[in-house]
Amino acid sequence: MTTVFYELVTSLSRHQKQAVFSVFDAIAIVAALIAALALEASVRADAQTLIDLAPLFVAMVVGGTLTSWWLGLPRIKLNAYETRGIVRTAAFAATTGLVGAIPSGAVGLALPGGIFFIFSLVLLFFSATWRIALRQMTIRIYRRGQSRMRVLVYGAGQTGQQLIAALRHDDAIQPVAFVDDNPTLQSLVVSGLRVYAPSRIKDLVVEKQIDRVILAMPSISQPALARIAHRLRSIGCEVHALPSFAELIGEGELKKRVAPVSLDDLLGRNRLERDLPSVSHAYSGRRIMITGAGGSIGSELCRQLIACRPERLVLVDHSELALYNIHKEMCDISEGIALVPVLGSVLNEAQMRNALNDHGVEVVLHAAAYKHLPLVEDNPIEGLRNNVFGTKVMADVARDAGVERFILVSSDKAVRPTNVMGASKRLAELVVQDLATRASGTRFSMVRFGNVLGSSGSVIPLFEEQIARGGPVTLTDPQVTRYFMTISEAARLVLLAGSFARGGDLFVLDMGDPVPIRNLARQMIEGAGYTVKDEDHPDGDIEIQITGLRRGEKLHEELLISPDMLTTPHTKILRAQESSLSEIEVATALKDLRRAVEALDENSARAIIARWVETDDRATAAGSAQSG
């Protein structure tokens, strides 16, 4: 039956449907008049009376049909028949009653006036009822067998009610219930839906098979909204936020679009990309290998090298996804340049040696390293294995293959380190310094720079994520400072260092004064359009929360061990004069460290670091006290 009705409904044209509605209204007029006669006690509603009133029936049907068309009732879609449709139906019923009353008195039918009043009420009831009933029947038939998204609306205020009114006309979405923080609304029925307390959300999601929660509370602040969304996602809900309908049409105050904080403000200085000279001449037509090519620095090196038009780029990375992404990106912009993806670890000596020899590599940019301080601190053996012995393998095979230039990407954390990651980078520098004194065909050099804005695991993406979910923004110490540079600056510095290198050089970029991280956090919060919540501003949006220095973390990073500096062809790039170990000392340190790494002996590995790497005892003590 429902299938036949569905086929009938879907096969009718718009004009045919309007004609059917007019017929239904005509039937309702006849039925209402008969009902009115039956309800009026002073009139005998027998067959003879109905025959006598036949002309009146015809007049009222014709007049009512014309009135219905004039009011546009047949043109109202069933799915949109609500308050305004009922008002028009009332006007139709009253007008049709008048159409019957006037000629009835004129022709002397002597019908009581109350009949037409009753008729109008009954006609209103019949006309509205058949439309509502047909609407529900049609909706059920259309939605039969459809998979509808079940929605829970958080916020039973005006925006939530408007949302429910809109969603009732959607065949793909089914509103299930409201949730609201207001206790006076809880347990009530609003817009036909029950209102529950937020504490019931987890149970409601299971009981009512909720697919999505929609936050309909545009009046609360964005950070507060983000915190609610984060809490809901933590229990497995898919969450969407909705602005008010007044905002959407411009009646309310639209959320202001806030420009992001400029990099110059974050750096505390002007950016140097334009000040750093081009290096195309040093890499044009060359065969270059980049290790860690899929990382933040490695991928930017690839992008800048493409502009230099090398003959070939050999991209090395142990992460399949990272290598795939950078290789795909390079394929789109490297017309005429040979690209060779090498999936493997820098610890695989045979593979790295074959890659260098097979492709005739002339320049190696060694950016592969584990760099996340807490992770390396928790996994010191793997950090040392990859950062120290990976560098040793690459430097040795580069020398044996006759590579012209080898540039190690290092870190300011290598200066008097208080953590394993920094110590591993300093040991890598010592390995390269040692080879530089004994290699005649390969020029070894190193580049040391500070934190790179926007690199994976850096503070900027972390703060952005925390701000996006409403805070708090976490800061290890209110006094902590760091040197910062952009990814573009870092990559250009590496390329310039390779062109300046004479052998054994350690290059650093003049990055100005270190940046207080607390200021950086405040700038990012305010740049996102929010206010900082603190003792002076308890009503602020996002709080800066102090968590304490992590194990091995320093308050202030440094760029140099020795204050002695030499100039280079560029005023912003300096060449450091730093001490190194002898060949025997390096060999001894590596032999002892290798034994500790192979034995997975963390204590021995840390003891070897303490013996051969100059550390900051004061920072170490402070970090230990903080972690304890």
Secondary structure as UniProt FT lines:
FT   HELIX           2..11
FT   HELIX           14..39
FT   TURN            41..42
FT   HELIX           47..52
FT   HELIX           54..71
FT   HELIX           73..75
FT   HELIX           78..80
FT   HELIX           83..106
FT   TURN            107..108
FT   HELIX           113..143
FT   TURN            144..145
FT   STRAND          149..154
FT   HELIX           158..167
FT   TURN            168..169
FT   STRAND          173..179
FT   TURN            183..187
FT   STRAND          189..190
FT   TURN            191..192
FT   STRAND          193..196
FT   HELIX           198..200
FT   HELIX           201..207
FT   TURN            208..209
FT   STRAND          212..215
FT   TURN            218..219
FT   HELIX           222..234
FT   TURN            235..236
FT   STRAND          239..241
FT   HELIX           245..248
FT   TURN            249..250
FT   HELIX           263..267
FT   TURN            273..275
FT   HELIX           280..283
FT   TURN            284..285
FT   STRAND          287..291
FT   TURN            292..294
FT   HELIX           296..307
FT   STRAND          312..317
FT   HELIX           320..333
FT   TURN            335..336
FT   STRAND          338..343
FT   TURN            346..347
FT   HELIX           349..358
FT   TURN            359..360
FT   STRAND          363..366
FT   HELIX           373..378
FT   HELIX           380..384
FT   HELIX           385..389
FT   HELIX           390..400
FT   TURN            401..402
FT   STRAND          405..411
FT   HELIX           412..414
FT   HELIX           420..438
FT   STRAND          443..449
FT   STRAND          451..453
FT   TURN            456..457
FT   HELIX           459..468
FT   TURN            469..470
FT   STRAND          473..475
FT   TURN            478..479
FT   STRAND          481..482
FT   STRAND          484..486
FT   HELIX           487..500
FT   STRAND          505..509
FT   STRAND          515..516
FT   HELIX           517..527
FT   TURN            528..529
FT   STRAND          532..533
FT   TURN            538..539
FT   STRAND          542..546
FT   TURN            551..552
FT   STRAND          565..567
FT   TURN            571..572
FT   STRAND          573..576
FT   HELIX           583..598
FT   TURN            599..600
FT   HELIX           602..612
FT   HELIX           617..627
//
